[in-house]
């Protein structure tokens, strides 16, 4: 192509600078030209001129300019320096726009880290220097190191060695001066590190890139002689093999890395290591995890190392110094402001098309009310945050609302949803007058987020600052936007919504605008929060709104020349979402409208190809690994979890950059663990399957991570922050036959089982929903691995395996995953039996007990009673074997109590109350004997709670007064157990279950107010658990709503009873959606109760619908008849 046809023309000047000139005129009409992708398009609406160009031409010309490259470095410098410099040069030549930006960052890191680590290695060789430098050594092992920390360490070294002028010190001094003079850390954070790289058509950007290349080459020129004097080599079998220049390629062989300094050999390990043919340099040490991370810059790989010789250095320093403990894992709750901003950029849309009609609607709302709490709802992907930033003067600042000062607060689950943070940030935001750090000063009102009057306190703070803002800006109104309230995860206790004042609390002229998704897309938690808020006015937009469609058309036309048919096709293919429209347009700009059809995978493939071109092969491979990691996971991944899967202990800038680019390919869902990233189209998953080599690489990495976590020195369980990560790794590996059957995985799996058993045994309280899901998925697949282990006869602790199955079965039982719990526990027992492996009598007793309860709950009467019989037989045998000391007697007592209660409940549900009471009376006698034998009091209390609850539940219809006494005693004892604190042993009943039973007894006694108080209290506890993300017992909650409905029906309030029956049926829908089991008899009973209520109100159509549905449900007639007695 002729140079004049390029958008930018590059010329070399004698001064060494660059001159970039823009092709301003269209060949046909002389109108202005703009560049989109690889096309030049005339902006005259009456002209159809389009010309292909190459936006990366200036990159290539920089790459070909010999005056700004030092080629001798490629032959004479140490391997690491030469290789990274050559990689940078090649990325320029290939026009890899974004790859160049990342490689410049890496090049600056390597130029600083290499001399620092070289000198640190020299220090370790000398006892005297090791003592003198102990403060620097300790600093480098005290926390994960940022680039600024490396610069600080370099400065500290130079301060101690200010008179030293050997080659390595000269190299360090020169690069450190460049870092200081040119503020490299700030430049890297501001220009490269914010998660979204800059377009190559930006003149200032091109100028900066040229300057950075010259700085790198200037340093290499200054220190060329010094680099040639630094000898890097690998010692293998007594021979030193040089690592100079590019002669080694990416494989440096095997051996121990050494350097030569002042004619002395210096061992560089452990700060510079050779691992599997790659040269790795130290990155950070995580002292709480005893783990080091190392980077292979040439290959673009980061690994973790545990055990590591760095631990020995760390321990030796601990003896002499107090080394700071800072753990900066991807699970940390502490973030750099730049990281928070980057996460926000990723989650938000970044399109800059003006929402003119929507802005007009907001202006009308402000005019219609003298103050107010307003709500804007838009479907996912439509650009709520983009709109907020349009009118945010510190955002895009594209539109001013007349006479109104605007400020916007953006919620994301990573940082800004925490109420205390919200108060601090809102205060700072409302104090800010402009972009020049002019702030309102003075005594500010306090806000105590735990106070009953927190809304009033928040209103006072907002009013004081907003009124001052309006005074300073001479504005009539102040609008505070709180964007993304649906980003607030389940939160135990107060949330941001609990801080929002009412409209009446605001002073005239002050407004708050909340934004979120539409009702259909909201979680129950967010819906409830919104229902508790009174809004002055609500705007709800969806994708079919004609104003919004016009916006999409404008968006398309601002980027490409298109006709109506093309625009319709682009909008249809993008599902009418701005976020997805970007990928379609980007593919269109490169390949034309023929490539855009209703199969998004076509656009996605081309999008991937574009990324490969923009980033170059090394960085593209890293991005691809991130994409494949998302597709491999059976569950959604949080930003933090995805970062760990990609080998990043911290959420790095590069990681955020890659995630930003992949955003159009993934789906984001809100959850209690924050935003969850997953692949939302099967075509994208199939596309990812084409990269088997990348999958195998990731799976091998995951195996290493599991090995690292399962063989940590001094730990036989998983740390709390590692448990969810381990479950994610396991559920990925087990679902892949290649990884599941690998020798490495089979060899470490027994240790994993032991760690999981110990972790679950140590865990107190209810598992949160994500851990519960992780264990559930593991339970469904674990027998596949056990089958492989038994088949190859690997050493295996069968008892520990069944212990894990029992522990997981308990969790599934509490979540009503009954069918799966029974199926896979039986499968595990059969597996061991098939291969001739026996388990202990105690373990068989536990298994039979669980299976009896499971089949009883599912209505499998015969199988339940078979397992009860088997349990009795093995318990009798077990009692003979147990020691007669207190511990043995206590274990036998509790086991017997649990077994007999389960049998009593089974008989009670089968309308055999005599058999049920017989079992319970025997247990009461056993309790008396246990007290006489001086068994520990806590065991007696636990037994009484479970027996009293079961007895009260059995006789509540026939003798409610006696039942009341039993259940009230159980509740009193339940609260008394809290006195044992952490030593408290598990009890079968929970407080909600006890309150449910007590409420039902009150109802039998016609004490309706007391019954209602019990039900409402139990429901409130369930709601608190749901907000905090804990696993919900949906069957219990369904029973509570059903009982609440029965109570309203008894009072003749049929409309209210229908509301509660409907809430009960909603729990059934949720359970089915989550794959959980709800007792069919309970489900049928609720439908029949609502049917009766509808009939009483004369709503026969609705009544008949419930009756028809109830008649379709398979049920146990014996159990149903018992449940319908008294409509409980």
KEKE-756598 format. One record per residue (C-alpha): z, y, x. Coordinates in steps of 0.05 Angstrom, whole numbers, plus 5000, padded with zeros to 4 digits. Layout:
REM KEKE-756598
ZYX/...
REM end
This chain:
REM KEKE-756598
500050005000/498450715024/504651075048/503151665002/503851194942/511051034958/516551394921/520051554986/516551665051/520351555116/518651925180/521951855249/523852525279/525052695352/532152875333/533452165310/534452395239/530652175177/526552565128/525552295057/520552625011/519352474938/512452344907/513152844850/506452854815/502852354769/495652214790/493152284719/496952874690/500953154748/507453014709/513952804741/514752084764/521051664760/522150994793/524550384754/525149744794/518549644829/514650134784/513150884784/512651124712/510251804688/515352164645/510052524603/510452184534/502952264526/501151944593/501151184606/500851224682/504650644715/504050454788/507149894829/511150124889/516549854934/523350174931/525549824994/520150125038/524950605072/529450015089/523849655123/521850275161/528950365186/528849635207/522449735246/524750365281/526450135352/529950785367/535950615324/536849895344/539749615409/536048955419/539348795486/545848685448/542548075415/542047745483/548147975521/553948105472/558947575449/556047115397/559747405337/557648125351/550347925366/549747485305/552447995256/548148555285/541948115281/543647935208/544148675191/537448815224/534048255186/536748495119/533549175133/526948855149/527048435085/528849035042/535248715016/538149354988/545049124968/545648605023/544949165074/550849535044/555448925047/553148745117/554749445142/561749345115/562248665150/559448955214/564749495217/570148965203/567648515259/567149085310/574449245298/577448555288/574148225348/577448665402/584148675365/584347905361/581947845433/587748275456/592847935410/590747265440/591847545510/598747785489/600647085466/599046815535/604447255567/611847195549/613147905572/607448205531/609247785472/616148115471/613248805482/608148715426/612848345378/612648925328/605048895324/604948135321/610048155265/606248685227/599848275229/603447675199/607648055149/602648125093/595248065074/591648565117/587149105090/581949435134/586650025139/591949555166/587249305220/585850025240/593350155243/594349535287/588749775333/592050455339/598750145356/595549725411/592050325441/598550725440/602050195482/596150125529/593850845536/592850775612/588850125608/581350165616/578749455622/572549255580/576148995518/580649605515/574750075523/571149715466/577249775421/578350515439/571150695423/570750355355/577750615336/575351325351/569351225305/573950955250/578251565255/572852095264/568251825209/573851565163/570550885159/575950575116/575351135063/567751105067/567850345057/572650394998/569150964964/561850784977/561750034985/568249784959/568450004886/565049384859/558249674841/553449834897/548950444897/541650494880/537050544939/533151114907/538951594917/537352074973/544552184994/545551434996/539551345041/542151885086/548951555091/546050875106/541951175163/548151505190/552250865188/546950475225/546851005279/554350985285/554250225295/548650275347/552050875380/558150445391/554049865417/550450335465/556950645489/559949955502/553849555520/556249425592/563249255567/560648745517/556748395571/563148335612/566848015555/565547265560/566446845497/565946095506/568045415478/571644915521/569744195508/571343595551/573344045609/566844445606/566345185585/560145295542/558246035534/557646355465/553246945484/547747265443/543846865390/542746235431/547545825390/544845995321/549945885267/552745245298/557345375357/558944635369/565944375378/571744545423/577045065437/574845805440/576546185504/575246875531/575047145602/578647795616/580048065686/577947385715/583047015672/581646495618/584946675552/585746175497/583546515432/586145995384/589246065332/586546765319/579446555334/577845825320/571945345321/571944925258/566444435240/561344815282/563145505255/566746075290/572546315246/576746945258/583647075230/583847485166/590947455137/597347055137/601046915071/608146795095/610846555028/605546015024/605445875099/597845935095/592846315137/585846525116/580146545166/573046815158/566546535186/562547185183/555846865204/556246365147/559646825098/565346325086/572846405080/577645825087/585145715081/589145355134/595744995123/598844755168/596845275219/599245435289/600146145265/606345885230/609445745298/608146455319/611046715254/617446295262/618446515334/617947245312/622847125255/628146935306/627747615340/625448075284/626148155210/619048015188/617148325122/615347825067/609648055025/605547574983/598947864961/595647284925/590547344870/596347234822/599847864845/601348414794/600448964846/593649264854/590349824894/587950394849/580850244874/581649524851/584049734782/578150214776/573449674798/576049184746/575149724695/567949844717/566449104711/569349034641/566049674616/558849824602/555950334651/550050574610/549251314602/545451384536/548651924492/551851704427/549852344390/550852094319/557551784335/559952404370/558152794308/562252314265/568252414310/567453174306/567353114230/573852694232/577253224274/575053764225/577553364165/584753304190/589453794221/592353234264/591552484263/591351764288/584051554286/580650874297/573750714323/571349994317/564849734347/562349034360/563048724429/557748984478/555849594437/558850084486/565750324461/567950494532/561350824548/562351274488/569451444510/567051624579/561552064550/566752544524/571752424580/571353014629/573852544684/568951994663/561552114653/562852794621/556152794585/558553144521/563653674502/566853684434/567054414414/573954724419/577154064439/580353824504/579253074515/583052574557/581851824558/586151234577/582650564589/586449924577/584949284615/589248664618/589948684694/594249294699/594249834646/596749444585/603949444609/607949944566/611750244625/605250354662/602150654599/607651184594/606951384667/599351414666/599051794600/603952294629/599652384691/593252414650/595752954603/598453364661/591653394694/588054044681/581653904719/578453504774/581453944828/588553644824/591254234783/597153944745/601954194692/608854244724/615854294695/621253864663/617853314623/620852944564/623452244578/620851624542/625150994539/620450444516/626350014493/629350554448/629050504372/626151204371/620751064423/615151304376/618651964366/619852034442/612551874456/610352384404/614752914436/611752774505/604652804478/605953434437/609053804496/603353644544/597753714493/600254384469/600554634541/593554354554/590754724494/594155364517/591355324588/584355134564/584355604504/582455024458/584154914386/584854154391/586853604439/584052904433/587352324470/582951704470/586251024482/580450564494/580649814485/587049664447/584348964436/585048864511/592648834503/594548104513/600047764475/606348104500/613547894489/617348504465/614249184456/606849314469/602849954475/601549954400/609149984390/609050654427/603550994386/606751534342/604851654269/600252234251/606152594219/609852594286/604152974320/603653734322/597754064287/591554044332/593453394368/589752744356/589752034382/583451604378/584150854387/578050414400/577249664392/572449124368/571048994295/575948604252/571947954256/572647954332/580048124337/585647644354/591247554302/595847934349/591348554350/590048514275/597548504262/598549104308/593049484271/595849294203/602449604224/599050264240/596950784188/590351114207/588151794184/580851554185/576850954211/569750904236/566850204240/559950084270/555849444277/549349264311/545149344247/546950084239/540450474243/543551014286/545650494336/538750184336/535750864350/540550914409/537950254436/530750484429/532451124467/535850704520/529550294529/524950894530/529251244582/527850664629/520950404614/514350584580/514350154517/511350094448/514849924383/513249184387/516049124458/522249514438/523449054379/522648444423/527348714476/532748884424/532048204391/532547824456/538648224478/542148094411/542548844402/547648944457/547249464511/550449004563/545248454554/539548944545/540449134618/538548444643/532548404597/529849074618/531048924691/526948284685/521648654646/520949194699/519648654752/515248184711/512848514647/513748384573/510447704576/516547434611/521247684556/521847204497/527246914453/529446424508/534346844549/534246334606/527446604626/530347294636/536447004670/532346624720/528547254738/534947644741/537647144791/531347224833/532247974832/539347904857/536947444913/532047974935/537048544931/542648194969/539247735017/540546995025/547646995055/550647445002/546547144947/549546464964/556546754955/554547044888/551446384867/557846014883/561646484837/556746344781/557045594792/564645614794/564645924724/559845394698/563944814727/570445024694/571744714625/576045324608/575046074615/577246384681/581247014691/579047494746/584847254788/583346514777/575946604792/577746974855/582046384878/576545894861/571946294905/576846234963/579546944958/587047014958/586247744942/581348054893/576648324946/571648894939/565848414953/568347944898/568548524848/561548724869/558748034856/562447974790/559448644768/552448364781/553847714744/556748054683/550448004641/550447244650/557547114628/561847174567/568547544566/574047324518/580947614509/586847154518/594147134538/591847044610/587547664607/580047704603/577047004610/570146934640/565646354619/558246194614/556346304542/549346004539/547445284550/540945504584/544945854638/549145224649/542744804655/540045314704/546345254746/545444504748/539244614790/543844804848/546944134863/548144314935/552344924915/556244494866/557743984920/559944534968/564744824916/567544144897/568943994970/572444674975/576544514913/578643844942/581044205004/585044684961/588244114924/589943774989/592944415016/597244524954/599343794947/601643695019/605244355030/610844275079/617644235046/615044234974/614543644926/612544064866/607644634853/609845354854/609545694787/603646144807/599845534833/600645064773/595045354730/590545384790/591844654805/590344454733/583844854735/581844494800/583643814772/579943914707/573744134745/573943544794/575542994744/569643194701/564843104760/563542374777/561542534849/568242884863/572542434819/570341804856/570542104925/575041764976/578442434991/580442564919/582841844906/587141884969/590742524948/591342384874/597841984879/601042594913/598243044859/601442614805/608142644840/607743404846/605943474772/611643024750/616643424792/613744084767/614243884694/621243604704/623444274735/620044684681/624544974628/622245234561/615645184525/609145184565/604745774554/598245654517/593845624579/598245124615/598644714552/591044714548/590444534621/595143934614/591643724550/584843704584/587943324642/591142814595/584342664564/581142514631/586542254678/585441514662/578441564691/581541714759/586841174752/581440674735/577840854801/584340794840/586140114811/579039874821/579040014896/586339784903/588840434934/596340494943/598840784878/605640924845/604540644775/611440854752/610141584771/603441564735/606541324670/612141834679/606842374680/603442084618/610042084581/611542804601/604643024579/605342614515/611643014498/607643664505/601943394462/606943134410/610043824404/603044124395/601043584344/595443294387/597642634357/591342214357/589542374429/596742294453/597141584425/590141384445/590741554519/597841324528/595840644500/589640654545/594040784606/598540194589/592539744579/589439964645/595639764684/596139104646/588738954658/589639024734/596138624734/601039194747/607739204713/612039814700/619639844693/623239664629/625740384624/618640654627/616240154575/621940374530/619641104537/612440924523/614040494461/618541044435/613041564440/607841104409/612440924351/613641664335/606241834342/603841284295/609441444246/607242174244/599941964235/601841504177/600340854214/606340494185/605139794212/603540024283/609540484283/614239924262/611139464314/612739964369/619740084342/620939334347/618239304418/622639894436/628839544409/627138914449/626339274515/632439714502/636739094493/634138824559/635039504592/642239564570/643838924607/640939214672/643939914670/650240044710/656640114672/658540784703/658441434665/651341594684/648740924661/652640944596/650241644581/642941464592/643540854547/647141264494/641941824490/636141324491/639240934434/640541564394/633241804402/630541124382/634741034320/633541754296/626041644302/626641004261/631041364209/625941924201/620441404194/624341034138/626141694104/618841894102/617041204074/621841314015/626840814043/633041254045/637840664047/634640414112/634641114139/642141224123/643740544151/640840744219/644341424217/651141134197/650640654256/649241254301/655341624275/659441024293/656241014363/658041744372/665341604356/665341034407/662041484459/667542014449/672841474457/669541244521/669741964548/662242054556/660342764578/661343254521/654243544526/651242854512/655742784451/653643474426/646143334434/646942674397/650843014340/645543564333/639943064324/643842594279/646743144235/639843454226/636642784209/642342614161/641943284126/634343224120/635142524090/640142704035/638143424021/635343243952/640742753931/646943093960/645143813981/652444023992/653643474042/646843604073/648744334081/655044144120/651043684167/645544194182/650344774191/654344364240/647844204277/646144944282/653145134307/652744594361/645744814379/648145514396/654145234432/649544864480/647445524509/654045544545/651345014593/645945494618/640945184666/644644524663/643244444589/639743784572/634043724523/635443664449/630543374399/631343914346/629244644355/632345244320/626345354275/626544634251/633944704237/632845354198/627245034158/631944464138/637644944122/633045374079/630744764041/638044564027/639545284003/633645213956/636444573928/642944953916/639045513882/641346013935/634546323941/636346943982/639746514035/633746044036/628946634045/633146904102/632646224139/625146174129/623746884150/628046824212/624446194233/617546504220/619647114261/621446664320/614646334315/611247014316/615147224378/613046574412/605846704393/606047414421/608647164487/603046644492/607446034483/604745404451/605345434375/607844854332/602844984276/605344414232/612344684233/609745384217/605445104161/611644764132/615445424136/610045814098/609545244048/617045254036/616846014030/611445943978/615445423939/621245913939/616946463908/614245973857/621345773837/622746503823/616546553779/612746983828/606246593830/601947133863/606847183921/607146423926/599546393933/599946883992/604746424029/600845794011/594646134038/598346294103/600345564108/593145344099/591045844152/595345474202/591544844185/584945194199/587545444266/590044744284/583244434267/579744964309/584344814368/583444064360/590643944336/592943464283/596443684219/599443154174/594443024118/600042944067/602843634084/595843934080/594543594012/601343803986/600044544002/593344513967/596444203905/601944723905/596845293908/592844933854/598944953807/600045693822/592745873808/593045493742/599145883721/595446533734/589446283695/584846263756/581745593739/575745643787/580145753847/584945223823/579444703815/576844853885/583644693914/584244063871/577343823893/579043923966/585743583958/582442973927/577842913987/583542854037/585442154060/592942094052/598741614053/600841523979/607841283998/609241884042/605742363994/610042133936/616342263977/613942954000/612243173929/619243023904/622143713893/615744023923/618944103992/
REM end
